[in-house]
Amino acid sequence: MKSVEMLLEYMRQNDIDAFFLAKKQNIRYISGYTGDDSYVVITKDRFYFLTDPRYTEQAGIECPDYQILLWKTYGSIGKCVAHIVNEQHVQSLAFEADVLNYLFYSQLEKEISAKLIPTINVVEKFRSVKTPQEIEYLRAACEISCRAFDRLLDDIRVGVTEKELAAKLSAYMVMEGADTQPYGNILISGARTSLLHGIPSNKAVEYGDFVLMDFGCQFNGYLSDMTRTVVVGRANAKQREVYELEKKMLEDSLAKMKAGVPLKDVYEASIQAVKDTEYYQYIYSGIGHGIGMFVHEIPFMGPTSTELLEENSVRTIEPGIYIPNWGGVRIEDQILITKDGYENMISTTHDLIEL
């Protein structure tokens, strides 16, 4: 219940009578519910869980402190929330402004007499510092991904397609213990590796190709995110040069990471290896993000970041070099920030792997 207590304290400090949650990850964090089709209203005196009959049994098991309402019996979500507002004499209702679309907001505005208060990243800020249990889940997700990567190396060879490899990688993560709800993974090869978020295609792997894998899995709802770039066959001189620069970018970044360090200082460390080279024009300024129940969580790391690294936050570090029509290299680790440094949750080597 610690998470809902933090939300209640936020409401007290900001004179808010009730808070309406619609983002799946925030609902899970606050209520413990792991399913779909859910909304939550937190008032000062009572917690409401809005769902439909498909999920009432699950909600009753996972959310014993919540009053469960079947929103469809009220005609719409807005009317269901209006019932709560009237029942609890709510004068002000906060909502997640970055989640509700215009139609949903209009419905609330039409049905509810309370003052609507838009908010951004309230629960996300609570989520940015992890509990010991969350850290264990994240560590387990990373260990699963590393084991799956080791298995996939035996499958990467000339002639196999990106789609085939991506499918096998997802299957290996489930076999190694991941939840059976994977999120999209990137697996691309050859010149396509310059695409920062390229989608696996029917392209077959060729001799001399870079193969870039940016992937992760979910364990008890918590995610891993790692990237490795390998070569099929023997790397040529330029591939080795770019790879070693990328490796230096990553390791210079890691050397700066500990609680209290400004995120922009980590970015500055990441560019030192390439700033006086021809490859500086091919880097991307976003070099990391928080991670937890969602893969891209706040705060994001780059040259304009204003935040500091916080103890017990978990985040990725992923500088990269992306050369159009040639290829790219990215190495990404998932890092637990500690008081005096960091723990790298990814055990896979940074060295270039030639297959």
C-alpha positions as CSV (number, residue, x, y, z in Angstrom):
1,M,0.0,0.0,0.0
2,K,3.0,2.3,0.1
3,S,2.4,3.5,-3.5
4,V,-1.2,4.5,-2.8
5,E,-0.1,6.3,0.3
6,M,2.3,8.4,-1.8
7,L,-0.5,9.3,-4.1
8,L,-2.7,10.3,-1.1
9,E,0.0,12.5,0.3
10,Y,0.4,14.2,-3.1
11,M,-3.4,14.8,-3.1
12,R,-3.3,16.2,0.4
13,Q,-0.4,18.6,-0.5
14,N,-2.2,19.8,-3.6
15,D,-5.7,20.0,-2.2
16,I,-7.1,17.3,-4.5
17,D,-10.1,15.4,-3.5
18,A,-9.8,12.5,-6.0
19,F,-7.4,11.1,-8.6
20,F,-8.5,9.3,-11.8
21,L,-6.0,6.8,-13.3
22,A,-6.2,5.4,-16.8
23,K,-2.6,4.4,-17.6
24,K,-2.1,0.6,-17.3
25,Q,1.3,0.8,-15.7
26,N,0.2,3.4,-13.1
27,I,-2.9,1.4,-12.2
28,R,-0.7,-1.7,-11.6
29,Y,1.7,0.3,-9.5
30,I,-1.0,1.9,-7.4
31,S,-3.5,-1.0,-7.1
32,G,-1.5,-4.2,-7.9
33,Y,-3.9,-5.2,-10.6
34,T,-2.2,-7.0,-13.5
35,G,-5.0,-7.3,-16.1
36,D,-6.7,-5.2,-18.7
37,D,-9.7,-2.9,-19.0
38,S,-9.2,-1.1,-15.8
39,Y,-9.5,2.4,-14.3
40,V,-9.0,3.6,-10.8
41,V,-10.4,6.4,-8.8
42,I,-8.6,7.2,-5.5
43,T,-10.5,9.4,-3.0
44,K,-9.4,10.5,0.4
45,D,-11.6,7.9,2.0
46,R,-12.2,5.1,-0.5
47,F,-10.5,3.4,-3.5
48,Y,-12.6,2.5,-6.6
49,F,-11.7,0.0,-9.3
50,L,-13.7,0.3,-12.6
51,T,-13.7,-2.7,-14.9
52,D,-16.1,-5.0,-16.7
53,P,-17.4,-8.5,-15.9
54,R,-14.5,-10.3,-17.6
55,Y,-12.1,-9.1,-14.9
56,T,-14.2,-8.9,-11.7
57,E,-12.8,-12.1,-10.2
58,Q,-9.2,-11.1,-10.9
59,A,-9.8,-7.6,-9.6
60,G,-11.3,-9.0,-6.4
61,I,-8.3,-11.2,-5.8
62,E,-5.6,-8.6,-6.6
63,C,-7.4,-5.5,-5.3
64,P,-9.1,-6.5,-2.0
65,D,-9.0,-2.9,-0.7
66,Y,-10.9,-1.5,-3.6
67,Q,-14.7,-1.2,-4.3
68,I,-15.2,-2.8,-7.7
69,L,-17.7,-1.0,-10.1
70,L,-18.8,-2.4,-13.4
71,W,-18.6,0.8,-15.5
72,K,-20.8,-0.5,-18.3
73,T,-23.8,-0.6,-16.0
74,Y,-23.5,3.2,-15.7
75,G,-23.4,3.6,-19.5
76,S,-19.9,5.0,-19.8
77,I,-16.7,5.6,-17.9
78,G,-17.6,9.2,-17.5
79,K,-20.9,8.4,-15.9
80,C,-19.3,5.8,-13.6
81,V,-16.8,8.4,-12.5
82,A,-19.6,10.9,-12.1
83,H,-21.3,8.5,-9.7
84,I,-18.2,8.4,-7.5
85,V,-17.8,12.2,-7.6
86,N,-21.4,12.6,-6.4
87,E,-21.2,9.8,-3.8
88,Q,-18.0,11.2,-2.3
89,H,-18.8,14.9,-2.7
90,V,-15.7,15.4,-4.8
91,Q,-14.9,19.0,-5.6
92,S,-11.6,18.4,-7.5
93,L,-10.6,15.5,-9.7
94,A,-7.0,15.1,-11.0
95,F,-6.4,13.1,-14.2
96,E,-3.4,12.0,-16.3
97,A,-3.4,14.7,-19.1
98,D,-0.9,12.7,-21.2
99,V,-3.1,9.6,-21.3
100,L,-6.7,10.7,-21.9
101,N,-7.7,11.5,-25.5
102,Y,-9.9,14.4,-26.4
103,L,-13.1,12.2,-26.6
104,F,-12.5,10.7,-23.2
105,Y,-11.7,14.1,-21.6
106,S,-14.9,15.6,-23.2
107,Q,-16.9,12.7,-21.7
108,L,-15.5,13.5,-18.2
109,E,-16.1,17.2,-18.7
110,K,-19.7,16.6,-19.7
111,E,-20.6,14.2,-16.9
112,I,-18.6,15.6,-13.9
113,S,-19.4,18.6,-11.9
114,A,-16.0,18.6,-10.0
115,K,-13.1,20.8,-11.2
116,L,-10.9,18.8,-13.5
117,I,-7.1,19.1,-12.8
118,P,-4.7,18.0,-15.5
119,T,-1.4,16.4,-14.2
120,I,1.7,15.0,-15.9
121,N,4.0,12.2,-14.5
122,V,2.7,12.2,-10.9
123,V,2.8,8.4,-10.5
124,E,5.7,8.1,-12.9
125,K,7.9,10.1,-10.5
126,F,7.0,7.8,-7.7
127,R,7.9,4.9,-10.0
128,S,11.3,6.3,-10.9
129,V,12.9,5.1,-7.6
130,K,12.5,1.4,-7.2
131,T,11.7,-0.7,-4.2
132,P,13.9,-3.8,-3.4
133,Q,11.2,-6.0,-4.8
134,E,11.0,-4.1,-8.1
135,I,14.8,-4.2,-8.3
136,E,14.7,-8.0,-8.0
137,Y,12.2,-8.3,-10.7
138,L,14.2,-6.0,-13.0
139,R,17.4,-8.0,-12.3
140,A,15.6,-11.2,-13.1
141,A,14.3,-9.8,-16.4
142,C,17.9,-8.8,-17.4
143,E,19.3,-12.2,-16.5
144,I,16.6,-13.9,-18.7
145,S,17.5,-11.6,-21.6
146,C,21.2,-12.4,-21.3
147,R,20.5,-16.1,-21.3
148,A,18.3,-15.8,-24.4
149,F,21.0,-13.8,-26.2
150,D,23.5,-16.5,-25.5
151,R,21.1,-19.1,-27.0
152,L,20.4,-17.0,-30.1
153,L,24.1,-16.6,-31.0
154,D,24.0,-20.3,-32.2
155,D,21.2,-19.3,-34.7
156,I,22.8,-16.3,-36.3
157,R,24.3,-17.3,-39.6
158,V,24.2,-16.5,-43.3
159,G,20.8,-17.0,-44.8
160,V,18.6,-16.7,-41.8
161,T,16.2,-13.8,-41.9
162,E,15.8,-11.0,-39.4
163,K,12.2,-12.1,-38.7
164,E,13.2,-15.7,-38.0
165,L,15.9,-14.5,-35.5
166,A,13.5,-12.1,-33.8
167,A,10.9,-14.8,-33.4
168,K,13.5,-17.2,-31.9
169,L,14.8,-14.5,-29.5
170,S,11.3,-13.9,-28.2
171,A,10.7,-17.6,-27.8
172,Y,14.0,-18.1,-25.9
173,M,13.1,-15.3,-23.4
174,V,9.8,-17.0,-22.6
175,M,11.6,-20.4,-22.3
176,E,14.0,-18.8,-19.9
177,G,11.3,-17.6,-17.6
178,A,9.9,-14.3,-19.0
179,D,6.2,-13.4,-18.9
180,T,4.3,-14.5,-22.0
181,Q,3.5,-10.9,-23.0
182,P,6.7,-9.8,-24.8
183,Y,7.0,-6.3,-26.2
184,G,8.4,-5.4,-29.6
185,N,12.1,-6.2,-30.2
186,I,14.5,-4.8,-32.8
187,L,16.6,-7.2,-34.8
188,I,18.1,-5.8,-38.0
189,S,21.2,-6.5,-40.1
190,G,23.6,-5.1,-42.6
191,A,23.1,-1.5,-43.7
192,R,19.7,-1.5,-41.9
193,T,21.5,-1.3,-38.5
194,S,21.7,2.4,-39.0
195,L,17.9,2.5,-38.3
196,L,17.6,3.4,-34.7
197,H,14.3,1.6,-34.3
198,G,14.2,-0.6,-37.4
199,I,11.6,-3.3,-37.6
200,P,12.7,-6.9,-38.4
201,S,12.2,-7.7,-42.0
202,N,12.5,-10.6,-44.5
203,K,16.1,-9.6,-45.2
204,A,18.5,-12.6,-44.9
205,V,21.7,-12.2,-43.0
206,E,24.8,-11.9,-45.2
207,Y,28.5,-12.6,-44.6
208,G,30.1,-9.5,-43.0
209,D,26.8,-8.1,-41.7
210,F,26.4,-6.3,-38.4
211,V,23.4,-7.8,-36.6
212,L,21.9,-5.3,-34.1
213,M,19.6,-6.7,-31.4
214,D,17.7,-4.2,-29.1
215,F,15.4,-6.4,-27.0
216,G,14.1,-7.2,-23.6
217,C,11.4,-9.2,-21.8
218,Q,8.9,-8.8,-19.0
219,F,9.2,-10.6,-15.6
220,N,6.3,-10.1,-13.2
221,G,5.5,-7.0,-15.1
222,Y,9.0,-5.4,-15.0
223,L,11.1,-5.0,-18.1
224,S,14.6,-5.5,-19.3
225,D,16.2,-3.6,-22.2
226,M,19.6,-4.4,-23.7
227,T,21.3,-4.0,-27.1
228,R,24.2,-5.9,-28.6
229,T,25.7,-5.7,-32.1
230,V,27.6,-8.7,-33.5
231,V,29.3,-9.4,-36.8
232,V,28.6,-12.5,-39.0
233,G,32.0,-13.6,-40.1
234,R,35.1,-11.4,-39.6
235,A,34.7,-7.6,-39.0
236,N,36.5,-5.3,-41.5
237,A,38.7,-2.4,-40.4
238,K,35.9,0.2,-40.4
239,Q,33.5,-2.0,-38.5
240,R,36.2,-2.5,-35.8
241,E,36.9,1.2,-35.6
242,V,33.2,2.1,-35.2
243,Y,32.6,-0.7,-32.7
244,E,35.6,0.3,-30.5
245,L,34.5,4.0,-30.5
246,E,31.0,2.9,-29.5
247,K,32.3,0.7,-26.8
248,K,34.4,3.6,-25.4
249,M,31.3,5.9,-25.5
250,L,29.4,3.4,-23.4
251,E,32.2,2.7,-20.9
252,D,33.0,6.4,-20.5
253,S,29.3,7.0,-19.7
254,L,29.2,4.2,-17.1
255,A,32.3,5.6,-15.4
256,K,30.2,8.8,-14.6
257,M,27.2,7.0,-13.2
258,K,26.3,7.3,-9.5
259,A,23.7,9.0,-7.4
260,G,23.7,12.8,-7.5
261,V,25.4,13.1,-10.9
262,P,23.6,15.3,-13.4
263,L,22.2,13.3,-16.4
264,K,23.7,15.9,-18.8
265,D,27.2,15.1,-17.4
266,V,26.8,11.5,-18.4
267,Y,25.8,12.6,-21.9
268,E,28.9,14.9,-22.0
269,A,31.1,11.9,-21.0
270,S,29.5,9.8,-23.8
271,I,30.6,12.1,-26.6
272,Q,34.2,12.6,-25.7
273,A,35.5,9.6,-27.7
274,V,33.8,10.7,-30.9
275,K,33.6,14.5,-30.7
276,D,36.8,15.0,-32.8
277,T,36.2,12.3,-35.3
278,E,34.2,12.0,-38.5
279,Y,31.6,9.9,-36.7
280,Y,30.4,12.7,-34.3
281,Q,27.8,13.7,-36.9
282,Y,26.3,10.2,-36.7
283,I,25.5,10.0,-33.0
284,Y,22.0,10.4,-31.4
285,S,21.5,12.7,-28.5
286,G,19.2,10.5,-26.5
287,I,21.5,8.1,-24.7
288,G,19.2,6.5,-22.0
289,H,16.0,6.4,-20.1
290,G,14.4,5.1,-17.0
291,I,12.8,1.6,-17.1
292,G,10.4,-0.3,-14.9
293,M,6.9,-1.5,-15.9
294,F,7.3,0.6,-19.1
295,V,10.3,0.5,-21.3
296,H,10.8,4.2,-21.7
297,E,10.2,5.9,-18.4
298,I,11.3,9.3,-17.1
299,P,13.8,10.8,-16.8
300,F,15.4,10.7,-20.2
301,M,19.1,11.3,-20.6
302,G,20.6,13.8,-23.1
303,P,22.3,17.2,-23.5
304,T,19.3,19.2,-22.2
305,S,18.4,16.9,-19.2
306,T,18.1,18.8,-15.9
307,E,17.6,15.8,-13.5
308,L,20.2,14.1,-11.3
309,L,20.8,10.3,-11.1
310,E,18.9,9.0,-8.1
311,E,19.9,6.2,-5.8
312,N,17.8,3.0,-6.5
313,S,16.6,4.3,-9.9
314,V,17.1,1.9,-12.8
315,R,17.9,3.2,-16.3
316,T,19.4,2.3,-19.6
317,I,22.6,3.7,-21.1
318,E,22.8,3.4,-24.8
319,P,24.9,5.8,-26.9
320,G,25.2,4.7,-30.5
321,I,26.8,5.5,-33.9
322,Y,24.4,5.3,-36.9
323,I,25.8,5.8,-40.4
324,P,23.1,5.9,-43.1
325,N,23.5,3.3,-45.9
326,W,26.4,1.7,-44.1
327,G,25.2,0.5,-40.7
328,G,25.3,1.3,-37.0
329,V,26.5,0.0,-33.7
330,R,24.7,0.3,-30.3
331,I,25.6,-1.4,-27.0
332,E,23.0,-0.9,-24.3
333,D,23.1,-1.9,-20.6
334,Q,20.6,-1.6,-17.8
335,I,21.9,0.0,-14.7
336,L,20.9,0.2,-11.1
337,I,22.2,3.5,-9.6
338,T,23.8,3.2,-6.2
339,K,25.1,5.7,-3.7
340,D,28.7,5.2,-4.8
341,G,28.3,4.0,-8.4
342,Y,26.2,1.5,-10.2
343,E,25.3,-2.2,-10.7
344,N,25.2,-3.4,-14.3
345,M,22.2,-5.8,-14.6
346,I,23.4,-6.9,-18.0
347,S,26.2,-9.5,-17.8
348,T,26.9,-9.9,-21.6
349,T,30.3,-8.8,-22.8
350,H,30.9,-5.4,-24.4
351,D,33.6,-6.9,-26.6
352,L,32.9,-7.4,-30.3
353,I,31.5,-10.9,-31.0
354,E,32.3,-12.4,-34.4
355,L,30.3,-15.4,-35.4
